[in-house]
């Protein structure tokens, strides 16, 4: 079910270009991570810790490095983890390029990758999946895949992708209704674009990616309990594991389809 790409079909220049793209976009995620990493019901941050206002959205105020231009050099950083964001974004983009190859859906995956990495980082920080990221992603991904499907070299199914997003979103919505303390509504919103992406390659990909996400989340929670850093009632950020499961499934689905 999951045939591997042979070495002759790997495109080194494409992988290097994707990694470079990830390395360039990763640092730009530092500012939105700082702005969006706030507790629920709190407004998005609009100033650095010293009180200097951040640029408005019209002036590129959302994307940018974690440095305040108004603070002294020694204290101008208003966010942490910019290096980790860069590394993760580059690795994810490179892996997607290696698995997908020169197919039009790769452009869609590369455009979506930074947003998903940012969502995972914010959720890890404050257990929140912000609407300014999940909703545009849910709206843009089906449209972008629809454009990719117009190419004769596309390897997936656009109708199945749309249905996959609806089905996975509905599944998570039911889980949210059953256990709202264990499943946030942000997870429901994120499930839609992830279902669209995995549905592009098949229903088995959706099942595998969803199962992998739950398995990883359960393993993470168990490690915290064993280390006495959490209890069974401790909330665990689920978005990063949803994204990880979807990434693994996408890589395997792309290898099988190429």
C-alpha positions in Angstrom: 0.0 0.0 0.0 2.9 2.3 0.7 5.5 1.8 -2.1 8.7 3.7 -1.7 10.2 6.1 -4.2 13.3 4.8 -5.8 16.5 6.7 -5.6 16.4 7.5 -9.3 13.1 9.5 -8.8 14.5 11.7 -6.0 15.1 15.3 -7.1 18.0 16.7 -5.1 17.7 20.3 -6.5 14.0 20.3 -5.7 14.6 19.2 -2.2 17.4 21.8 -1.7 15.1 24.5 -3.1 12.3 23.5 -0.7 14.6 23.4 2.3 15.9 26.9 1.4 12.3 28.1 1.1 11.6 26.7 4.5 14.7 28.2 6.0 13.7 31.6 4.6 10.1 31.5 5.7 10.8 30.0 9.1 12.3 33.1 10.7 9.2 35.1 9.6 7.0 33.0 11.8 8.7 34.3 15.0 6.6 37.6 15.2 3.2 36.0 14.6 4.0 33.3 17.1 4.7 36.0 19.7 1.5 37.9 18.7 -0.7 34.9 18.7 0.7 33.0 21.8 -1.8 34.5 24.3 -4.3 32.8 26.6 -7.9 32.4 25.4 -10.1 35.5 25.5 -7.0 37.7 25.5 -6.4 40.0 22.5 -3.5 39.4 20.2 -0.3 41.1 21.2 0.2 44.5 19.5 3.4 45.6 21.3 6.8 44.2 22.4 7.4 43.4 26.1 8.7 47.0 26.5 5.5 48.5 25.1 6.7 49.5 21.7 4.0 49.0 19.1 4.4 46.4 16.5 3.9 47.3 12.8 0.3 47.2 11.7 -0.8 44.4 9.4 -0.8 46.8 6.4 2.9 47.2 6.9 3.8 43.6 7.2 3.2 43.6 11.0 2.2 39.9 11.1 5.2 38.3 9.4 8.7 39.1 10.8 11.6 38.1 13.0 11.4 38.2 16.8 13.2 41.5 17.1 11.8 44.9 18.1 13.5 47.6 16.1 12.9 50.2 18.9 14.5 48.2 21.8 18.3 48.2 22.6 20.2 45.4 20.8 20.6 43.4 24.1 16.9 43.3 24.8 15.2 43.7 21.5 14.1 40.1 21.2 10.4 39.7 22.1 10.1 36.1 21.2 12.0 32.8 21.5 12.3 29.7 19.4 12.9 31.4 16.1 15.8 29.0 15.4 13.5 26.0 16.1 10.8 27.4 13.8 13.4 27.8 11.0 14.7 24.2 11.4 11.3 22.6 11.5 10.0 24.5 8.6 13.0 23.7 6.5 12.8 20.0 7.4 9.1 19.7 6.7 9.4 21.4 3.3 12.4 19.3 2.3 10.6 16.1 3.3 7.5 17.1 1.4 9.6 17.8 -1.7 11.4 14.5 -1.4 8.2 12.6 -1.2 6.0 14.5 -3.6 8.5 15.3 -6.4 7.8 17.7 -9.2 4.0 17.6 -9.0 1.7 20.6 -8.8 0.4 19.7 -5.3 3.9 20.2 -3.9 3.4 24.0 -4.3 0.3 23.7 -2.2 2.1 21.7 0.5 4.9 24.2 0.6 2.6 27.2 0.9 0.7 25.5 3.7 3.7 24.1 5.6 4.7 27.3 7.4 1.2 28.0 8.6 0.9 24.5 10.0 4.3 24.8 11.7 3.2 28.1 13.2 -0.1 26.6 14.4 1.8 23.7 16.1 4.2 26.2 17.8 1.3 28.4 19.1 -0.6 25.4 20.4 2.4 24.0 22.2 2.9 27.4 23.9 -0.7 28.2 25.0 -2.9 25.3 23.9 -4.7 27.5 21.3 -5.2 27.2 17.6 -5.9 30.8 16.4 -8.7 31.5 13.9 -6.5 33.9 11.9 -4.5 30.7 10.9 -7.0 27.9 10.9 -9.8 29.6 9.0 -7.7 31.0 6.1 -5.9 27.6 5.8 -9.3 25.8 5.7 -10.5 28.1 3.0 -7.3 28.4 0.9 -6.2 24.7 0.8 -9.2 23.4 -1.2 -9.0 26.3 -3.7 -5.2 25.7 -4.2 -5.7 22.0 -4.6 -8.5 22.7 -7.1 -6.0 24.7 -9.2 -3.4 21.9 -8.9 -6.0 19.4 -10.0 -6.3 21.2 -13.3 -2.8 20.0 -14.2 -2.4 16.7 -15.9 0.5 15.8 -13.7 -1.5 16.0 -10.4 -1.5 12.7 -8.5 -4.5 13.1 -6.2 -8.3 13.6 -6.3 -9.8 17.0 -5.7 -13.4 15.8 -5.0 -12.1 13.2 -2.5 -10.0 15.9 -0.9 -13.1 18.1 -0.3 -15.1 15.2 1.0 -12.1 14.2 3.3 -12.1 17.6 4.8 -15.8 17.5 5.5 -15.7 14.0 7.0 -12.7 14.6 9.2 -14.1 17.9 10.4 -17.4 16.2 11.2 -15.6 13.4 13.1 -13.7 15.9 15.2 -16.8 17.9 15.8 -18.6 14.9 17.2 -15.6 14.2 19.4 -15.7 17.9 20.6 -19.4 17.5 21.5 -18.7 14.3 23.4 -15.7 15.6 25.3 -15.2 19.4 25.0 -12.6 19.3 27.7 -10.4 16.9 25.8 -11.0 18.3 22.3 -11.0 22.0 21.5 -13.0 23.6 18.8 -9.7 24.8 17.3 -8.9 21.2 16.7 -12.1 20.8 14.8 -11.2 23.8 12.6 -7.7 22.4 11.9 -9.1 19.0 11.1 -10.8 20.4 8.0 -7.7 21.5 6.1 -5.8 18.4 7.3 -8.6 16.2 6.0 -8.5 18.0 2.7 -4.7 17.5 2.4 -4.8 13.8 3.4 -8.0 13.1 1.4 -6.1 14.2 -1.8 -4.2 10.9 -1.6 -6.9 8.6 -0.3 -9.2 7.4 2.6 -6.5 5.1 3.9 -4.2 8.1 4.2 -6.8 10.0 6.2 -7.3 7.0 8.5 -3.5 6.5 9.0 -2.8 10.1 9.6 -5.6 10.5 12.1 -4.7 7.3 14.0 -1.0 8.4 14.1 -2.0 11.8 15.5 -4.0 10.2 18.3 -1.3 7.6 19.0 1.4 10.3 19.3 -0.7 12.4 21.6 -1.4 9.5 23.8 2.3 8.6 23.9 3.2 12.2 24.8 0.6 12.3 27.6 1.8 9.0 29.0 5.4 10.2 29.0 4.3 13.3 31.0 2.4 11.1 33.5 5.3 8.8 34.0 7.6 11.8 34.5 5.1 13.2 37.0 4.7 16.4 35.0 1.0 15.8 34.4 -2.0 13.7 35.5 -4.7 12.0 33.5 -6.8 15.1 33.7 -4.1 17.4 32.4 -4.9 18.9 29.0 -2.5 18.1 26.2 -2.1 20.3 23.1 -3.5 18.2 20.3 -2.8 20.4 17.3 0.9 19.5 17.0 0.1 15.8 17.0 -2.7 16.2 14.4 -0.1 18.0 12.2 2.5 15.4 12.8 0.1 12.5 11.9 -1.0 14.4 8.8 2.6 15.0 7.8 3.6 11.3 8.1 0.5 10.3 6.2 1.1 12.9 3.4 4.7 11.7 3.0 3.6 8.1 2.6 0.6 9.0 0.4 2.8 11.1 -1.9 5.3 8.3 -2.2 2.6 5.8 -3.0 1.0 8.1 -5.6 4.1 9.3 -7.4 
